[in-house]
Amino acid sequence: GQSAAAGGLKCPDGSPAPAGMAGALPLPTLPLPAVVPKLFAAQPEHVMEDAVLWVKNLGRYEHAQLEALSEQQLQLLLTFCTVFLGQKTYINNPFLRAHLTEVLVLFVPKKDSGATGYRSSKMASVLAGHTLARQYLAPYLMTFFVDIEFSGSHAGFYDKFTYRQNCLRTLEHIWTIPHFRKSIVDAAEDPVRFESFANFVLNDVIFSLDEGIKNLAKIRQVELMQRDVSGWGAMGAEEKKDKLAELRAAEGQGGYYVQMANELVHMVNYMTEDPRLVAVFMRATLRQRVATMLSCCLHNLVGRGVELKVAEPEKYHFEPRNLLLEVAETFVHFADDPEFPAAIVLDERFYDHELFRKAVNRVLRPMMKEKDLKVFESLALKCQELGQNAQQEEEDLGDIPDEFLCPITSVLMLDPVMLPTSKQMISRAAITRALLSDPIDPFSRAKLTVDMLVPQPELAQQIREWKEGRLAKARAAKLQGAEKMEVDE
């Protein structure tokens, strides 16, 4: 019926379908009907899974055979992957959808050491001209990136990084195609989907870089032991065996997580070159998390120094200067947001003004564009001034009553809300960020959404009055002290 109304069967690129197998199916209309057809639901899952795994392995081990398919056949394969990646109600198994990302990434050209930089462009050409993928692939990848967090598998925590890496590589490629880039930016207009996606990206940056850096430090420790010839020689066989096992494990995990961090930071960097996506990342729900992520990167790359100097950093995809440059460029992308400097300073765990200075003097000055360097240094100065003011305000306020503190962040609540499922008072910003990762009440474990939060205007007024009173009292005490000093003089 859809095909008849559209004037006949269509190929995925929108052109009339040719005769034969490739044109035997109409271009579907998305999203698919909410009610899953019984005939589809009755199919054994392994029918689809076997087909998907066969194509995945064909692409991995006999890629030439896959590329030998006609363009129409490849278009149908891409249509299949795009449609079912985004239809959770049709494919309940999250790992079957995950395998679709392994097929999708086959359409992304792989860089190699050849002159062209790519192995083949045929499948990439099919992707670039695919009408359905142009509109739906980016938002479906973002949705899957979030969904795989809740796979329910005991190994899901580690598996998710592999599948998310497929998403990252596909998104990075389609960002270079103007029509696809527009679909990525347009996807940001759905605040629920994009904010959830961005939240998990930021979480993964912090986790991946922390894990990568931790394993690089372990590698360096064993390398230093091996350089101490006398000490290494005196070590018992069993102890030496254990150290080598630690080294192999750290090498595998370190390289994996550093590469993951590289790709995640790169994605945040290139996406935020677009002012429309900067605005999304600077929404109240994400701004603090962005600041924490960037400060964490600065802390790990600049603050840990010597302990990361492994013998062969390239073996672990560790290029700290290039990664630091991308982090600094991302800082610059957000520098115009008036509330961003305060968000940086608020993160007491990672923020350190000295790290900004060291980053500029040791790495960024010769590498960064002069205009961007000035913006970065200006941002650092704003943060330093705000940090000094914040420290003074903290001293002036003194001990804060427990009922005014956010139970998650342990800072003064400015916009308190009540969680209806546990009756707990909490900062709106803190609980909103928490719900992006897991839509449950952290105290009662009951289901919770942002629209269920109950504003507490009376408590907010009490907090404002208390704060103003303490600051006024501190100002008066300082003024009295200054006057006394003048009299004494």
The 8 nearest C-alpha neighbors of each residue, nearest first, counted from 0:
[[1, 3, 2, 4, 5, 7, 25, 6],
 [2, 0, 4, 3, 5, 28, 27, 25],
 [3, 1, 7, 5, 8, 0, 4, 25],
 [4, 2, 7, 0, 6, 5, 1, 8],
 [3, 5, 1, 2, 6, 0, 7, 8],
 [6, 4, 2, 3, 7, 1, 8, 9],
 [5, 7, 3, 4, 2, 8, 9, 15],
 [8, 6, 2, 3, 5, 9, 15, 4],
 [7, 9, 25, 2, 16, 15, 22, 10],
 [10, 8, 15, 16, 26, 13, 25, 14],
 [9, 11, 16, 13, 12, 14, 15, 26],
 [12, 10, 13, 129, 130, 74, 26, 131],
 [11, 13, 129, 130, 10, 128, 14, 131],
 [14, 12, 10, 11, 9, 130, 15, 129],
 [13, 15, 10, 9, 12, 16, 11, 8],
 [16, 14, 9, 10, 8, 17, 13, 7],
 [15, 17, 22, 9, 10, 8, 14, 18],
 [18, 16, 22, 19, 15, 21, 10, 23],
 [19, 17, 22, 16, 20, 21, 23, 15],
 [18, 20, 21, 22, 23, 17, 16, 24],
 [19, 21, 23, 22, 18, 72, 24, 17],
 [22, 20, 71, 72, 23, 19, 17, 75],
 [23, 21, 16, 17, 20, 24, 18, 19],
 [22, 24, 20, 21, 19, 25, 18, 8],
 [23, 25, 22, 26, 8, 21, 9, 20],
 [26, 24, 8, 9, 2, 27, 23, 10],
 [25, 27, 9, 11, 10, 24, 28, 8],
 [28, 26, 25, 29, 31, 1, 82, 2],
 [27, 29, 30, 31, 26, 1, 131, 32],
 [30, 28, 31, 27, 82, 32, 135, 131],
 [29, 31, 28, 32, 86, 33, 82, 85],
 [30, 32, 29, 33, 28, 86, 27, 82],
 [33, 31, 34, 30, 35, 29, 36, 28],
 [32, 34, 35, 31, 88, 30, 89, 36],
 [35, 33, 32, 36, 88, 31, 37, 89],
 [34, 36, 33, 37, 89, 40, 32, 39],
 [37, 35, 39, 38, 40, 34, 32, 41],
 [36, 38, 40, 39, 41, 35, 34, 42],
 [37, 39, 41, 36, 40, 42, 35, 43],
 [38, 40, 37, 36, 41, 42, 35, 89],
 [39, 41, 37, 42, 38, 36, 35, 89],
 [42, 40, 38, 39, 37, 43, 36, 44],
 [43, 41, 40, 39, 44, 38, 46, 45],
 [44, 42, 45, 46, 41, 47, 40, 39],
 [43, 45, 46, 47, 42, 48, 90, 49],
 [44, 46, 48, 47, 43, 49, 50, 42],
 [47, 45, 44, 49, 48, 43, 50, 42],
 [46, 48, 50, 45, 49, 44, 51, 43],
 [47, 49, 45, 51, 50, 46, 52, 44],
 [50, 48, 52, 47, 46, 51, 45, 53],
 [49, 51, 53, 47, 48, 52, 54, 46],
 [50, 52, 48, 54, 53, 49, 55, 47],
 [53, 51, 55, 49, 54, 50, 48, 56],
 [52, 54, 50, 56, 51, 55, 57, 49],
 [53, 55, 57, 51, 52, 56, 58, 50],
 [56, 54, 52, 58, 102, 57, 53, 51],
 [57, 55, 59, 58, 53, 54, 60, 52],
 [56, 58, 54, 61, 59, 60, 55, 62],
 [57, 59, 62, 55, 56, 61, 60, 65],
 [58, 60, 56, 57, 62, 61, 55, 105],
 [59, 61, 57, 58, 56, 62, 55, 63],
 [62, 60, 57, 63, 64, 58, 59, 65],
 [61, 63, 58, 65, 64, 60, 57, 59],
 [62, 64, 66, 65, 61, 67, 58, 57],
 [65, 63, 67, 62, 66, 61, 68, 57],
 [64, 66, 62, 67, 63, 68, 58, 57],
 [65, 67, 63, 68, 64, 62, 122, 121],
 [66, 68, 64, 65, 63, 69, 62, 70],
 [69, 67, 66, 65, 72, 73, 70, 64],
 [70, 68, 72, 71, 73, 67, 66, 21],
 [69, 71, 73, 72, 74, 68, 125, 122],
 [72, 70, 74, 21, 69, 73, 75, 10],
 [73, 71, 75, 69, 74, 70, 21, 68],
 [74, 72, 76, 70, 75, 71, 77, 69],
 [75, 73, 71, 77, 72, 76, 11, 70],
 [74, 76, 78, 72, 73, 77, 79, 71],
 [77, 75, 73, 79, 74, 78, 72, 80],
 [76, 78, 74, 80, 79, 75, 81, 73],
 [79, 77, 75, 81, 76, 80, 82, 74],
 [78, 80, 76, 77, 82, 81, 75, 83],
 [81, 79, 77, 78, 83, 99, 82, 84],
 [82, 80, 78, 84, 79, 83, 136, 77],
 [81, 83, 79, 80, 84, 85, 78, 86],
 [84, 82, 86, 85, 80, 81, 79, 90],
 [85, 83, 81, 96, 82, 86, 80, 139],
 [84, 86, 139, 83, 82, 87, 81, 143],
 [87, 85, 83, 89, 88, 84, 90, 82],
 [88, 86, 90, 89, 91, 85, 84, 83],
 [87, 89, 86, 90, 91, 35, 33, 34],
 [88, 90, 87, 86, 91, 35, 83, 40],
 [91, 89, 87, 92, 88, 86, 83, 96],
 [90, 92, 87, 88, 93, 89, 95, 96],
 [91, 93, 95, 94, 90, 96, 87, 150],
 [94, 92, 96, 95, 150, 97, 91, 147],
 [95, 93, 97, 96, 92, 98, 150, 147],
 [94, 96, 98, 97, 92, 93, 48, 99],
 [95, 97, 99, 93, 94, 84, 98, 92],
 [98, 96, 94, 95, 99, 100, 162, 93],
 [97, 99, 101, 95, 100, 96, 94, 102],
 [98, 100, 96, 102, 97, 101, 80, 103],
 [101, 99, 103, 98, 102, 97, 165, 104],
 [102, 100, 98, 99, 104, 103, 55, 165],
 [103, 101, 99, 55, 100, 105, 104, 98],
 [104, 102, 100, 105, 101, 106, 99, 80],
 [103, 105, 107, 106, 101, 102, 169, 165],
 [106, 104, 103, 102, 107, 58, 101, 108],
 [107, 105, 122, 123, 104, 103, 108, 126],
 [106, 108, 104, 105, 123, 169, 109, 172],
 [109, 107, 117, 123, 106, 119, 120, 110],
 [110, 108, 117, 118, 107, 111, 116, 119],
 [109, 111, 117, 116, 108, 118, 112, 113],
 [110, 112, 116, 113, 117, 109, 118, 115],
 [111, 113, 116, 114, 110, 115, 117, 118],
 [114, 112, 116, 115, 111, 117, 118, 110],
 [113, 115, 116, 112, 117, 111, 118, 110],
 [114, 116, 117, 113, 118, 112, 111, 110],
 [115, 117, 110, 113, 111, 114, 112, 118],
 [118, 116, 110, 109, 115, 119, 108, 111],
 [117, 119, 109, 108, 110, 111, 116, 120],
 [120, 118, 117, 121, 108, 122, 109, 123],
 [119, 121, 123, 122, 124, 108, 118, 117],
 [122, 120, 124, 123, 119, 125, 66, 70],
 [121, 123, 106, 125, 124, 120, 126, 66],
 [122, 124, 126, 120, 106, 125, 121, 107],
 [125, 123, 127, 121, 122, 126, 120, 128],
 [124, 126, 122, 123, 128, 127, 129, 74],
 [125, 127, 123, 129, 124, 128, 122, 106],
 [128, 126, 124, 125, 129, 123, 176, 133],
 [129, 127, 125, 126, 12, 130, 124, 133],
 [128, 130, 12, 126, 132, 11, 131, 127],
 [131, 129, 12, 133, 132, 11, 128, 13],
 [130, 132, 133, 134, 129, 135, 11, 78],
 [133, 131, 136, 135, 134, 129, 130, 81],
 [134, 132, 130, 179, 131, 135, 129, 136],
 [135, 133, 132, 131, 182, 136, 130, 179],
 [134, 136, 132, 137, 138, 133, 139, 131],
 [135, 137, 132, 139, 138, 81, 140, 133],
 [136, 138, 140, 139, 183, 135, 141, 182],
 [139, 137, 141, 140, 186, 136, 135, 142],
 [138, 140, 85, 142, 136, 141, 137, 135],
 [141, 139, 143, 137, 138, 142, 166, 144],
 [142, 140, 144, 138, 139, 143, 196, 137],
 [143, 141, 139, 145, 144, 140, 138, 146],
 [142, 144, 146, 140, 145, 141, 147, 139],
 [145, 143, 141, 142, 146, 163, 147, 140],
 [146, 144, 143, 142, 147, 148, 196, 141],
 [145, 147, 143, 148, 149, 144, 142, 150],
 [146, 148, 150, 149, 145, 144, 159, 143],
 [149, 147, 146, 145, 150, 159, 156, 144],
 [148, 150, 147, 151, 146, 145, 155, 152],
 [151, 149, 147, 152, 148, 93, 155, 146],
 [150, 152, 149, 153, 155, 148, 154, 147],
 [151, 153, 155, 154, 150, 156, 149, 158],
 [154, 152, 155, 151, 156, 150, 157, 158],
 [155, 153, 152, 156, 157, 158, 151, 159],
 [154, 156, 152, 158, 157, 153, 159, 150],
 [157, 155, 154, 159, 158, 148, 153, 160],
 [156, 158, 155, 159, 154, 160, 161, 153],
 [159, 157, 155, 160, 161, 156, 154, 162],
 [158, 160, 162, 157, 161, 156, 155, 163],
 [161, 159, 163, 158, 162, 157, 164, 156],
 [162, 160, 164, 159, 158, 163, 165, 157],
 [163, 161, 165, 159, 164, 160, 97, 166],
 [162, 164, 166, 160, 165, 161, 144, 159],
 [163, 165, 167, 161, 166, 162, 160, 168],
 [166, 164, 162, 163, 168, 167, 104, 100],
 [165, 167, 163, 169, 164, 168, 140, 170],
 [168, 166, 164, 170, 165, 169, 171, 163],
 [167, 169, 171, 165, 170, 166, 164, 172],
 [168, 170, 166, 172, 171, 167, 104, 107],
 [171, 169, 167, 173, 172, 168, 174, 166],
 [172, 170, 168, 174, 169, 173, 167, 266],
 [171, 173, 169, 174, 170, 175, 168, 107],
 [172, 174, 176, 175, 170, 179, 171, 169],
 [175, 173, 180, 171, 172, 176, 170, 179],
 [174, 176, 173, 172, 177, 180, 171, 179],
 [175, 177, 173, 179, 174, 178, 180, 127],
 [178, 176, 180, 179, 175, 181, 174, 173],
 [179, 177, 181, 180, 176, 133, 182, 134],
 [178, 180, 182, 133, 181, 176, 177, 173],
 [179, 181, 174, 177, 183, 182, 178, 176],
 [180, 182, 184, 178, 179, 183, 185, 177],
 [181, 183, 185, 179, 180, 184, 134, 186],
 [184, 182, 180, 186, 181, 185, 137, 179],
 [183, 185, 181, 186, 187, 182, 180, 276],
 [184, 186, 182, 187, 183, 188, 181, 189],
 [187, 185, 183, 188, 184, 138, 189, 182],
 [188, 186, 193, 189, 185, 184, 190, 183],
 [187, 189, 186, 185, 190, 184, 193, 279],
 [188, 190, 187, 191, 192, 186, 193, 185],
 [191, 189, 193, 194, 192, 188, 187, 195],
 [192, 190, 194, 189, 193, 195, 435, 196],
 [193, 191, 195, 190, 189, 194, 196, 142],
 [192, 194, 196, 187, 190, 195, 191, 197],
 [193, 195, 197, 196, 190, 191, 192, 198],
 [196, 194, 198, 435, 192, 193, 197, 191],
 [195, 197, 193, 194, 199, 198, 145, 141],
 [198, 196, 200, 194, 199, 195, 193, 201],
 [197, 199, 195, 201, 200, 196, 194, 202],
 [200, 198, 202, 201, 196, 197, 203, 195],
 [199, 201, 197, 203, 198, 202, 204, 196],
 [200, 202, 204, 198, 199, 203, 292, 197],
 [203, 201, 199, 205, 200, 204, 198, 206],
 [202, 204, 206, 200, 201, 205, 207, 199],
 [205, 203, 201, 207, 260, 202, 206, 208],
 [204, 206, 202, 203, 208, 207, 292, 209],
 [205, 207, 203, 209, 204, 208, 210, 202],
 [208, 206, 256, 210, 260, 204, 209, 205],
 [207, 209, 211, 260, 210, 205, 206, 212],
 [208, 210, 206, 212, 207, 211, 213, 205],
 [211, 209, 213, 207, 208, 212, 206, 214],
 [210, 212, 253, 257, 256, 208, 214, 213],
 [213, 211, 215, 209, 214, 210, 208, 216],
 [214, 212, 210, 216, 211, 215, 209, 217],
 [213, 215, 253, 249, 217, 216, 211, 212],
 [216, 214, 218, 212, 217, 213, 307, 253],
 [215, 217, 219, 213, 214, 218, 307, 306],
 [218, 216, 214, 220, 215, 219, 221, 213],
 [219, 217, 215, 221, 216, 220, 246, 222],
 [218, 220, 222, 216, 309, 217, 221, 223],
 [219, 221, 217, 223, 218, 222, 216, 224],
 [222, 220, 224, 218, 223, 219, 225, 217],
 [223, 221, 219, 225, 224, 220, 218, 226],
 [222, 224, 226, 220, 221, 225, 219, 227],
 [225, 223, 221, 227, 222, 226, 231, 220],
 [224, 226, 222, 227, 223, 231, 228, 221],
 [227, 225, 223, 224, 228, 222, 231, 230],
 [226, 228, 224, 225, 230, 229, 231, 223],
 [227, 229, 231, 226, 230, 232, 225, 224],
 [230, 228, 232, 231, 227, 233, 234, 226],
 [229, 231, 233, 227, 232, 228, 234, 224],
 [232, 230, 228, 234, 233, 229, 225, 227],
 [231, 233, 229, 230, 234, 228, 235, 227],
 [234, 232, 230, 231, 229, 235, 228, 236],
 [233, 235, 231, 232, 239, 230, 238, 236],
 [234, 236, 238, 237, 239, 233, 232, 240],
 [237, 235, 239, 238, 240, 234, 241, 233],
 [238, 236, 240, 239, 235, 241, 234, 242],
 [237, 239, 241, 235, 240, 236, 242, 234],
 [240, 238, 236, 242, 241, 237, 235, 234],
 [239, 241, 237, 243, 238, 242, 236, 244],
 [240, 242, 244, 238, 239, 243, 245, 237],
 [243, 241, 245, 239, 244, 240, 246, 238],
 [244, 242, 246, 240, 245, 241, 239, 247],
 [243, 245, 241, 247, 246, 242, 240, 248],
 [246, 244, 242, 248, 243, 247, 249, 241],
 [245, 247, 243, 249, 244, 248, 218, 250],
 [248, 246, 250, 244, 249, 245, 243, 251],
 [247, 249, 245, 251, 250, 246, 252, 244],
 [248, 250, 214, 246, 252, 253, 247, 251],
 [251, 249, 247, 253, 248, 252, 246, 254],
 [252, 250, 248, 249, 253, 254, 247, 255],
 [251, 253, 255, 249, 254, 250, 256, 248],
 [254, 252, 211, 214, 250, 249, 256, 255],
 [253, 255, 315, 257, 252, 251, 256, 250],
 [256, 254, 252, 258, 253, 257, 259, 251],
 [255, 257, 211, 259, 207, 258, 253, 254],
 [258, 256, 211, 260, 254, 259, 255, 208],
 [257, 259, 261, 255, 256, 260, 316, 254],
 [258, 260, 256, 262, 257, 261, 263, 255],
 [261, 259, 257, 263, 207, 208, 204, 258],
 [262, 260, 258, 264, 259, 263, 265, 257],
 [261, 263, 265, 259, 260, 264, 266, 258],
 [262, 264, 260, 266, 265, 261, 204, 259],
 [265, 263, 267, 261, 266, 262, 260, 268],
 [264, 266, 268, 262, 263, 267, 261, 269],
 [265, 267, 263, 268, 269, 264, 270, 262],
 [268, 266, 264, 270, 265, 269, 271, 263],
 [269, 267, 265, 329, 266, 271, 270, 264],
 [268, 270, 266, 272, 271, 267, 265, 273],
 [271, 269, 267, 272, 268, 266, 273, 276],
 [272, 270, 273, 277, 268, 269, 276, 267],
 [271, 273, 269, 270, 274, 332, 268, 277],
 [272, 274, 271, 275, 276, 270, 277, 269],
 [275, 273, 277, 276, 278, 272, 271, 332],
 [276, 274, 278, 277, 273, 279, 184, 271],
 [275, 277, 279, 278, 274, 273, 271, 280],
 [276, 278, 274, 271, 280, 279, 275, 281],
 [277, 279, 281, 276, 275, 280, 274, 282],
 [280, 278, 276, 281, 282, 277, 275, 187],
 [279, 281, 277, 282, 278, 285, 286, 276],
 [282, 280, 286, 278, 279, 285, 277, 283],
 [283, 281, 279, 284, 285, 280, 286, 278],
 [282, 284, 286, 285, 281, 428, 287, 280],
 [283, 285, 282, 432, 286, 431, 428, 287],
 [284, 286, 288, 282, 283, 280, 287, 281],
 [287, 285, 281, 289, 288, 283, 282, 280],
 [286, 288, 290, 342, 289, 285, 291, 343],
 [287, 289, 291, 285, 290, 286, 292, 201],
 [290, 288, 292, 286, 287, 291, 285, 293],
 [289, 291, 343, 287, 293, 288, 292, 342],
 [292, 290, 288, 294, 289, 293, 295, 287],
 [291, 293, 295, 289, 290, 294, 205, 288],
 [292, 294, 296, 290, 295, 291, 297, 289],
 [293, 295, 297, 291, 296, 292, 349, 350],
 [294, 296, 298, 292, 293, 297, 349, 291],
 [297, 295, 293, 299, 294, 298, 300, 292],
 [298, 296, 294, 300, 295, 299, 301, 293],
 [297, 299, 302, 295, 296, 301, 300, 294],
 [300, 298, 296, 297, 302, 303, 301, 295],
 [299, 301, 297, 298, 296, 302, 303, 319],
 [302, 300, 298, 297, 303, 299, 304, 354],
 [301, 303, 298, 299, 304, 300, 354, 297],
 [304, 302, 299, 301, 306, 300, 305, 307],
 [305, 303, 306, 302, 301, 307, 300, 308],
 [304, 306, 307, 308, 303, 309, 216, 302],
 [305, 307, 216, 304, 308, 303, 219, 309],
 [308, 306, 305, 216, 309, 215, 304, 219],
 [309, 307, 305, 306, 310, 219, 304, 312],
 [308, 310, 219, 311, 312, 307, 218, 215],
 [309, 311, 312, 308, 222, 219, 218, 314],
 [312, 310, 314, 313, 309, 315, 308, 317],
 [311, 313, 317, 314, 315, 309, 310, 316],
 [314, 312, 316, 315, 317, 311, 318, 254],
 [313, 315, 312, 311, 316, 254, 317, 250],
 [314, 316, 254, 313, 317, 312, 253, 257],
 [317, 315, 313, 314, 258, 254, 318, 257],
 [318, 316, 312, 315, 313, 319, 257, 314],
 [317, 319, 321, 320, 322, 316, 313, 312],
 [318, 320, 322, 321, 323, 317, 300, 324],
 [319, 321, 323, 322, 318, 324, 362, 363],
 [322, 320, 324, 323, 319, 318, 325, 326],
 [321, 323, 319, 325, 324, 320, 318, 326],
 [324, 322, 326, 320, 325, 321, 319, 327],
 [323, 325, 321, 327, 322, 326, 328, 320],
 [326, 324, 328, 322, 323, 327, 329, 268],
 [325, 327, 323, 329, 324, 328, 322, 330],
 [328, 326, 330, 324, 329, 325, 323, 331],
 [329, 327, 331, 325, 330, 326, 324, 332],
 [328, 330, 332, 326, 268, 331, 327, 325],
 [329, 331, 327, 328, 333, 332, 334, 326],
 [330, 332, 334, 328, 329, 333, 375, 374],
 [333, 331, 329, 330, 334, 271, 328, 272],
 [334, 332, 331, 330, 335, 336, 277, 329],
 [333, 335, 331, 336, 332, 330, 378, 339],
 [336, 334, 333, 337, 332, 339, 331, 338],
 [335, 337, 339, 334, 338, 333, 281, 340],
 [338, 336, 339, 335, 340, 334, 341, 333],
 [339, 337, 341, 336, 340, 342, 286, 281],
 [338, 340, 342, 341, 336, 337, 343, 334],
 [341, 339, 343, 382, 342, 338, 344, 381],
 [340, 342, 344, 343, 339, 338, 345, 385],
 [341, 343, 339, 345, 287, 340, 344, 290],
 [344, 342, 290, 340, 341, 345, 346, 339],
 [345, 343, 341, 346, 342, 386, 350, 382],
 [344, 346, 342, 343, 347, 341, 350, 386],
 [347, 345, 344, 348, 350, 343, 349, 291],
 [346, 348, 350, 349, 345, 344, 351, 343],
 [347, 349, 346, 350, 295, 291, 351, 345],
 [350, 348, 294, 295, 347, 346, 298, 351],
 [349, 351, 347, 294, 346, 344, 348, 343],
 [350, 352, 353, 354, 349, 355, 298, 347],
 [353, 351, 354, 355, 383, 350, 379, 356],
 [352, 354, 356, 351, 355, 357, 358, 350],
 [355, 353, 357, 352, 356, 351, 358, 301],
 [356, 354, 358, 352, 353, 357, 379, 359],
 [357, 355, 353, 359, 354, 358, 360, 352],
 [356, 358, 354, 360, 359, 355, 361, 353],
 [357, 359, 355, 356, 361, 362, 360, 354],
 [360, 358, 363, 356, 364, 357, 362, 361],
 [359, 361, 357, 358, 362, 364, 356, 363],
 [362, 360, 358, 357, 359, 363, 364, 356],
 [361, 363, 358, 359, 360, 364, 320, 365],
 [362, 364, 359, 366, 367, 365, 358, 361],
 [363, 365, 359, 366, 367, 362, 360, 372],
 [364, 366, 363, 367, 362, 368, 359, 360],
 [367, 365, 363, 364, 368, 362, 324, 320],
 [368, 366, 363, 372, 364, 365, 369, 371],
 [367, 369, 371, 370, 372, 366, 365, 364],
 [368, 370, 372, 371, 367, 373, 364, 374],
 [369, 371, 373, 372, 368, 374, 367, 375],
 [372, 370, 374, 368, 373, 369, 375, 331],
 [371, 373, 375, 369, 374, 370, 367, 368],
 [374, 372, 376, 370, 371, 375, 377, 369],
 [373, 375, 377, 371, 372, 376, 378, 331],
 [376, 374, 372, 378, 373, 377, 331, 371],
 [375, 377, 379, 373, 378, 374, 372, 380],
 [378, 376, 374, 380, 379, 375, 373, 381],
 [379, 377, 375, 381, 376, 380, 374, 382],
 [378, 380, 376, 382, 377, 381, 383, 375],
 [381, 379, 383, 377, 382, 378, 384, 376],
 [382, 380, 378, 384, 383, 379, 385, 377],
 [381, 383, 385, 379, 340, 380, 384, 386],
 [382, 384, 380, 386, 381, 385, 352, 379],
 [385, 383, 387, 381, 386, 382, 380, 388],
 [386, 384, 388, 382, 387, 383, 389, 381],
 [387, 385, 389, 383, 384, 388, 344, 382],
 [386, 388, 390, 384, 385, 389, 391, 383],
 [389, 387, 385, 391, 386, 390, 392, 384],
 [390, 388, 392, 386, 391, 387, 385, 393],
 [389, 391, 393, 387, 388, 392, 386, 394],
 [390, 392, 388, 394, 389, 393, 395, 387],
 [393, 391, 395, 389, 394, 390, 396, 388],
 [392, 394, 390, 396, 391, 395, 389, 397],
 [393, 395, 391, 397, 392, 396, 390, 389],
 [396, 394, 392, 393, 397, 473, 470, 391],
 [397, 395, 393, 394, 469, 392, 470, 398],
 [398, 396, 394, 395, 393, 399, 469, 392],
 [397, 399, 396, 400, 394, 393, 401, 395],
 [398, 400, 401, 397, 403, 396, 404, 411],
 [401, 399, 402, 403, 398, 404, 411, 462],
 [402, 400, 404, 403, 399, 405, 406, 409],
 [401, 403, 400, 404, 405, 424, 399, 406],
 [404, 402, 401, 400, 411, 412, 462, 405],
 [405, 403, 411, 410, 401, 409, 402, 412],
 [404, 406, 409, 425, 407, 426, 408, 410],
 [407, 405, 409, 408, 404, 425, 424, 410],
 [408, 406, 405, 409, 429, 425, 430, 426],
 [407, 409, 410, 405, 406, 429, 404, 426],
 [410, 408, 405, 404, 406, 407, 411, 412],
 [411, 409, 404, 408, 405, 412, 406, 403],
 [410, 412, 404, 403, 405, 413, 409, 399],
 [411, 413, 426, 405, 404, 415, 414, 403],
 [412, 414, 415, 459, 411, 426, 462, 463],
 [415, 413, 426, 412, 427, 459, 416, 455],
 [416, 414, 426, 425, 427, 412, 455, 459],
 [417, 415, 454, 455, 453, 425, 424, 427],
 [416, 418, 424, 453, 423, 422, 452, 419],
 [417, 419, 422, 423, 420, 452, 421, 424],
 [420, 418, 422, 421, 417, 452, 453, 451],
 [419, 421, 418, 422, 445, 443, 440, 447],
 [420, 422, 423, 443, 419, 418, 442, 440],
 [423, 421, 418, 419, 417, 420, 424, 442],
 [422, 424, 421, 418, 417, 425, 419, 442],
 [425, 423, 417, 416, 415, 418, 422, 426],
 [426, 424, 405, 415, 416, 427, 417, 423],
 [425, 427, 415, 412, 429, 428, 405, 414],
 [426, 428, 430, 429, 415, 416, 414, 431],
 [429, 427, 431, 426, 430, 284, 432, 283],
 [430, 428, 426, 432, 431, 427, 433, 407],
 [429, 431, 433, 432, 427, 428, 434, 426],
 [430, 432, 434, 428, 433, 429, 427, 284],
 [431, 433, 435, 429, 430, 434, 284, 428],
 [434, 432, 430, 435, 431, 436, 429, 437],
 [435, 433, 438, 437, 431, 436, 432, 430],
 [436, 434, 195, 432, 433, 437, 198, 431],
 [437, 435, 434, 433, 438, 199, 195, 198],
 [436, 438, 434, 439, 435, 433, 440, 441],
 [439, 437, 434, 447, 448, 446, 435, 436],
 [440, 438, 446, 447, 445, 444, 437, 441],
 [439, 441, 444, 445, 442, 447, 443, 446],
 [442, 440, 444, 443, 439, 445, 433, 430],
 [441, 443, 440, 444, 421, 423, 445, 420],
 [442, 444, 445, 440, 421, 441, 420, 439],
 [445, 443, 440, 439, 441, 442, 446, 447],
 [444, 446, 440, 443, 439, 447, 420, 441],
 [445, 447, 439, 438, 440, 444, 448, 420],
 [448, 446, 439, 438, 440, 445, 451, 449],
 [449, 447, 451, 450, 438, 434, 446, 439],
 [448, 450, 451, 452, 431, 447, 434, 430],
 [449, 451, 448, 452, 453, 447, 431, 454],
 [450, 452, 449, 448, 453, 447, 419, 418],
 [453, 451, 418, 450, 449, 417, 416, 454],
 [452, 454, 417, 416, 451, 455, 418, 419],
 [455, 453, 416, 456, 417, 452, 415, 414],
 [454, 456, 416, 458, 457, 415, 459, 453],
 [457, 455, 459, 458, 454, 460, 415, 414],
 [458, 456, 460, 459, 455, 461, 462, 454],
 [459, 457, 461, 460, 455, 456, 462, 415],
 [458, 460, 456, 462, 457, 461, 414, 415],
 [461, 459, 463, 457, 458, 462, 464, 456],
 [462, 460, 458, 464, 459, 463, 465, 457],
 [461, 463, 465, 459, 460, 464, 466, 458],
 [464, 462, 460, 466, 465, 461, 467, 459],
 [463, 465, 467, 461, 462, 466, 468, 460],
 [466, 464, 462, 468, 463, 467, 461, 469],
 [465, 467, 463, 469, 468, 464, 462, 470],
 [468, 466, 464, 470, 469, 465, 471, 463],
 [467, 469, 471, 465, 466, 470, 464, 472],
 [470, 468, 472, 466, 471, 467, 396, 473],
 [469, 471, 473, 467, 472, 468, 395, 466],
 [472, 470, 474, 468, 473, 469, 467, 475],
 [471, 473, 469, 475, 470, 474, 468, 476],
 [474, 472, 470, 476, 471, 475, 395, 469],
 [475, 473, 471, 477, 476, 472, 478, 470],
 [474, 476, 478, 472, 473, 477, 479, 471],
 [475, 477, 479, 473, 474, 478, 480, 472],
 [478, 476, 480, 474, 479, 475, 481, 473],
 [477, 479, 481, 475, 480, 476, 474, 482],
 [480, 478, 476, 482, 477, 481, 475, 483],
 [479, 481, 477, 483, 478, 482, 476, 484],
 [480, 482, 478, 484, 483, 479, 477, 485],
 [481, 483, 485, 479, 484, 480, 478, 486],
 [484, 482, 486, 480, 485, 481, 487, 479],
 [483, 485, 487, 481, 482, 486, 488, 480],
 [486, 484, 482, 488, 483, 487, 481, 480],
 [487, 485, 483, 488, 484, 482, 481, 480],
 [488, 486, 484, 485, 483, 482, 481, 480],
 [487, 485, 486, 484, 483, 482, 481, 480]]
